[in-house]
Amino acid sequence: MVELFEQDIREQDRQSSKGNQLKWQNGGVWYKADYTGYEGLAEYVISHLLLESTLGREEFALYDLEQIRYKSTVYNGVKSRDFVTDDWQIITLERVFKNFFDESLYKAVYRIADYEERLCFLVNQVERVTGLTAFGAYMNKLLTIDALFLNEDRHMHNIAVLMNGEGDFAYCPIFDQGAGLLADTTMDYPLGGDTVNYLLEAKAKTFCDSFDDQLDISEKLYGGQMKFTFTKKDVKELLDGATIYPEEVRKRVEDVIYMQMEKYGYLFGK
């Protein structure tokens, strides 16, 4: 357990459709408290399963479980090393587009009726403004992770690049998976409900509300850019060690991942 104080609190600079959870930064480490359910467990499990994928270790943020004492309350949550160093900062796609065009990227994307054209527009505009190449491949990785783990919070305020003081851009490690795995037990997915029905209710937010459509379109345009190699045994071992969460929560996460592994079986293998 770590104890954190008011001077460690960091204001939200990225909007979330799920609300604002408490965040702290201390000694080069970021801490996030659970807010609507078991976001910390989702972050932990998803990031550790990404270790068993074709992603390079530098391509994503790794989260570890932590209990956080703040004032008189103890929160479950996670911690991760700050991956922003030197003169670099995180800047969301929404902010990049707004700075360049003085317009909302979200609104610009959703004015386009065709889903495939929406993703093409998003990728082309980001490449145009930042000078990054192969942003479509990056988007496929994001959308693959989101589809498998049902991350419902991947919108224009929650996809980012890195920018330095000279205006140069670089790819940002993939982060913020806390809205995955049906983690919102406060409003959307109360414990005790039908998990299968919940899976059908989960909605994407990047350029349409279907995880399958987003993934299919990104694969068609930019190819499948990643595979997973973890097994059910890996999932069970991770969850068995996450004892700060109740058995009911861990069992639901296990069920969700197993069902998603079956649905997206083609994503597994080297």
C-alpha positions as CSV (number, residue, x, y, z in Angstrom):
1,M,0.0,0.0,0.0
2,V,1.1,3.5,-0.8
3,E,0.0,6.7,1.0
4,L,-0.5,9.7,-1.3
5,F,-1.3,13.4,-0.5
6,E,-2.9,16.4,-2.0
7,Q,0.3,17.7,-3.5
8,D,0.4,14.4,-5.5
9,I,-3.0,14.9,-7.1
10,R,-3.0,15.6,-10.8
11,E,-5.9,17.2,-12.6
12,Q,-7.5,15.4,-15.5
13,D,-6.2,16.7,-18.9
14,R,-7.9,14.0,-20.9
15,Q,-11.7,13.7,-20.9
16,S,-13.4,10.4,-20.2
17,S,-16.9,9.3,-21.0
18,K,-16.8,7.4,-17.7
19,G,-16.1,10.4,-15.5
20,N,-12.9,11.5,-13.7
21,Q,-11.1,9.1,-11.5
22,L,-8.5,10.2,-8.9
23,K,-5.0,10.3,-10.3
24,W,-1.7,11.1,-8.6
25,Q,1.9,11.4,-9.6
26,N,4.8,10.8,-7.2
27,G,8.4,9.9,-7.8
28,G,8.0,9.2,-11.6
29,V,5.0,6.9,-11.0
30,W,1.4,7.5,-11.9
31,Y,-1.4,6.1,-9.6
32,K,-5.1,5.7,-10.5
33,A,-7.9,4.8,-8.2
34,D,-10.9,2.7,-9.1
35,Y,-13.9,5.0,-9.8
36,T,-16.8,3.1,-11.3
37,G,-15.9,-0.5,-10.5
38,Y,-12.7,-2.5,-11.1
39,E,-10.8,-0.3,-13.5
40,G,-7.5,-1.1,-11.8
41,L,-8.0,-4.8,-12.3
42,A,-8.8,-4.3,-16.0
43,E,-5.7,-2.1,-16.5
44,Y,-3.5,-4.7,-14.7
45,V,-4.9,-7.8,-16.5
46,I,-5.0,-6.3,-20.0
47,S,-1.5,-4.7,-19.8
48,H,0.1,-7.9,-18.5
49,L,-1.6,-10.0,-21.2
50,L,-0.2,-7.6,-23.8
51,L,3.2,-8.9,-22.6
52,E,2.1,-12.1,-24.3
53,S,1.5,-10.5,-27.7
54,T,3.5,-9.4,-30.7
55,L,3.6,-5.8,-29.4
56,G,7.0,-4.5,-28.4
57,R,7.4,-3.7,-24.7
58,E,7.9,-0.1,-25.5
59,E,4.5,0.1,-27.3
60,F,2.3,0.0,-24.2
61,A,2.1,1.1,-20.6
62,L,2.4,-1.7,-18.0
63,Y,0.2,-1.4,-14.9
64,D,0.6,-3.1,-11.6
65,L,-2.0,-3.4,-8.8
66,E,-1.7,-1.0,-5.9
67,Q,-3.8,-0.1,-2.9
68,I,-3.8,3.7,-2.3
69,R,-4.4,5.4,1.0
70,Y,-5.5,9.0,0.4
71,K,-6.8,11.0,3.3
72,S,-9.0,8.6,5.3
73,T,-9.9,6.3,2.4
74,V,-8.1,3.2,0.9
75,Y,-8.7,2.7,-2.8
76,N,-7.9,-0.2,-5.1
77,G,-6.1,0.9,-8.2
78,V,-3.0,0.6,-10.3
79,K,0.4,2.2,-10.7
80,S,2.6,2.7,-13.8
81,R,5.9,4.3,-14.6
82,D,5.7,7.7,-16.3
83,F,6.7,7.0,-19.9
84,V,6.9,10.7,-20.8
85,T,10.5,11.9,-20.5
86,D,12.6,14.9,-21.2
87,D,10.9,17.5,-23.4
88,W,8.0,15.3,-24.5
89,Q,4.3,15.6,-23.5
90,I,1.1,13.7,-24.3
91,I,-1.3,15.4,-26.6
92,T,-4.6,14.0,-27.6
93,L,-5.8,13.7,-31.2
94,E,-8.7,16.0,-30.3
95,R,-6.2,18.7,-29.2
96,V,-3.9,18.2,-32.1
97,F,-6.7,18.6,-34.6
98,K,-8.2,21.6,-32.6
99,N,-4.8,23.4,-32.5
100,F,-4.3,22.9,-36.3
101,F,-7.8,23.4,-37.7
102,D,-9.6,25.1,-34.8
103,E,-12.2,22.4,-35.1
104,S,-13.3,19.3,-33.2
105,L,-11.8,16.1,-34.6
106,Y,-14.7,14.1,-33.1
107,K,-17.3,16.3,-34.8
108,A,-15.4,16.2,-38.1
109,V,-15.2,12.4,-38.1
110,Y,-18.9,11.9,-37.2
111,R,-20.0,14.2,-39.9
112,I,-18.9,11.5,-42.4
113,A,-21.6,8.9,-42.9
114,D,-19.5,6.0,-44.1
115,Y,-17.5,4.2,-41.4
116,E,-14.6,3.3,-43.6
117,E,-14.3,6.9,-44.8
118,R,-14.3,8.0,-41.1
119,L,-11.2,5.9,-40.3
120,C,-9.5,7.0,-43.5
121,F,-10.1,10.6,-42.6
122,L,-8.9,10.2,-39.1
123,V,-5.6,8.4,-40.1
124,N,-4.9,10.8,-43.0
125,Q,-5.5,13.9,-41.0
126,V,-3.2,12.7,-38.1
127,E,-0.5,11.8,-40.6
128,R,-0.9,15.2,-42.3
129,V,-0.6,17.2,-39.1
130,T,2.0,15.2,-37.2
131,G,4.2,13.8,-40.0
132,L,3.9,10.3,-38.5
133,T,3.7,7.5,-41.0
134,A,1.8,4.2,-40.7
135,F,-0.7,5.7,-38.3
136,G,-3.3,3.3,-39.7
137,A,-1.2,0.4,-38.5
138,Y,-1.1,2.0,-35.0
139,M,-4.9,2.4,-35.1
140,N,-5.4,-1.3,-36.0
141,K,-3.4,-2.2,-32.9
142,L,-5.5,0.0,-30.7
143,L,-8.8,-1.3,-32.2
144,T,-7.6,-4.9,-31.9
145,I,-6.9,-4.5,-28.2
146,D,-10.2,-2.7,-27.7
147,A,-12.3,-5.3,-29.5
148,L,-10.7,-8.2,-27.6
149,F,-10.9,-6.5,-24.2
150,L,-14.1,-4.4,-24.8
151,N,-12.5,-1.0,-24.0
152,E,-15.4,1.4,-24.3
153,D,-13.5,4.6,-23.7
154,R,-11.3,4.9,-26.8
155,H,-12.4,8.3,-28.2
156,M,-10.6,11.3,-29.6
157,H,-9.8,12.6,-26.2
158,N,-8.3,9.2,-25.3
159,I,-6.0,8.5,-28.3
160,A,-2.8,10.4,-28.1
161,V,0.6,11.1,-29.6
162,L,3.8,12.5,-28.1
163,M,5.0,16.0,-28.9
164,N,8.2,17.8,-27.9
165,G,8.9,21.5,-27.4
166,E,10.1,21.8,-31.0
167,G,6.8,20.5,-32.4
168,D,8.1,17.1,-33.3
169,F,5.7,14.1,-32.9
170,A,6.2,10.5,-31.9
171,Y,4.0,7.5,-31.3
172,C,2.5,7.3,-27.8
173,P,2.6,4.0,-25.9
174,I,-0.9,2.5,-25.7
175,F,-2.4,3.3,-22.3
176,D,-5.7,3.6,-20.4
177,Q,-7.6,0.3,-20.7
178,G,-9.6,0.8,-17.5
179,A,-13.0,0.9,-19.2
180,G,-12.4,-2.6,-20.6
181,L,-13.7,-6.0,-19.4
182,L,-17.1,-4.7,-18.2
183,A,-15.3,-2.8,-15.4
184,D,-18.1,-0.3,-14.8
185,T,-20.2,-2.1,-12.1
186,T,-21.7,1.2,-10.8
187,M,-23.9,2.0,-13.7
188,D,-23.5,-0.1,-16.9
189,Y,-22.7,-3.7,-15.8
190,P,-23.7,-4.4,-12.2
191,L,-22.3,-7.6,-10.6
192,G,-24.8,-10.4,-10.7
193,G,-26.1,-9.6,-14.2
194,D,-25.9,-11.8,-17.3
195,T,-22.4,-11.5,-18.6
196,V,-23.4,-12.7,-22.1
197,N,-26.0,-10.0,-22.4
198,Y,-23.4,-7.4,-21.1
199,L,-21.0,-8.5,-23.9
200,L,-23.7,-7.7,-26.5
201,E,-24.4,-4.3,-24.9
202,A,-20.7,-3.1,-24.8
203,K,-20.2,-0.3,-27.3
204,A,-17.1,1.1,-29.0
205,K,-16.6,4.9,-29.4
206,T,-13.7,5.5,-31.8
207,F,-15.5,5.9,-35.1
208,C,-18.7,3.8,-34.7
209,D,-20.3,1.8,-31.9
210,S,-19.4,-1.7,-33.0
211,F,-16.1,-3.2,-32.0
212,D,-16.4,-5.8,-34.8
213,D,-17.0,-3.2,-37.5
214,Q,-14.1,-1.1,-36.2
215,L,-11.8,-4.0,-36.2
216,D,-13.0,-5.4,-39.6
217,I,-12.5,-2.0,-41.3
218,S,-9.1,-1.4,-39.8
219,E,-7.9,-4.8,-40.9
220,K,-9.3,-4.2,-44.4
221,L,-7.5,-0.9,-44.7
222,Y,-4.3,-1.4,-42.8
223,G,-4.0,-5.2,-42.2
224,G,-3.9,-7.1,-39.0
225,Q,-0.9,-5.7,-37.1
226,M,-0.8,-7.9,-33.9
227,K,-1.4,-11.3,-32.5
228,F,-1.8,-12.6,-28.9
229,T,-0.1,-15.6,-27.4
230,F,-1.5,-15.8,-23.9
231,T,-3.5,-18.8,-22.8
232,K,-6.4,-19.4,-20.4
233,K,-3.7,-20.6,-17.8
234,D,-2.0,-17.2,-18.1
235,V,-5.3,-15.4,-17.5
236,K,-6.1,-17.6,-14.5
237,E,-2.7,-17.1,-12.9
238,L,-3.0,-13.3,-13.2
239,L,-6.4,-13.3,-11.6
240,D,-5.5,-15.8,-8.9
241,G,-2.8,-13.3,-7.8
242,A,-5.2,-10.3,-7.8
243,T,-6.6,-11.0,-4.3
244,I,-7.4,-7.3,-3.5
245,Y,-10.5,-7.9,-5.6
246,P,-13.4,-10.1,-4.6
247,E,-13.7,-13.6,-6.1
248,E,-17.0,-12.5,-7.9
249,V,-15.1,-9.8,-9.7
250,R,-12.2,-12.0,-10.7
251,K,-14.6,-14.7,-11.9
252,R,-16.4,-12.3,-14.1
253,V,-13.2,-11.0,-15.7
254,E,-12.1,-14.6,-16.3
255,D,-15.4,-15.4,-18.0
256,V,-15.3,-12.3,-20.2
257,I,-11.7,-13.0,-21.4
258,Y,-12.4,-16.6,-22.1
259,M,-15.5,-15.8,-24.2
260,Q,-13.6,-13.1,-26.1
261,M,-10.7,-15.5,-26.7
262,E,-13.2,-17.9,-28.3
263,K,-14.8,-15.2,-30.4
264,Y,-11.5,-13.8,-31.7
265,G,-9.6,-17.0,-32.0
266,Y,-8.0,-15.9,-35.2
267,L,-6.1,-13.2,-33.3
268,F,-4.1,-15.9,-31.4
269,G,-0.9,-17.5,-32.6
270,K,2.5,-16.2,-33.8
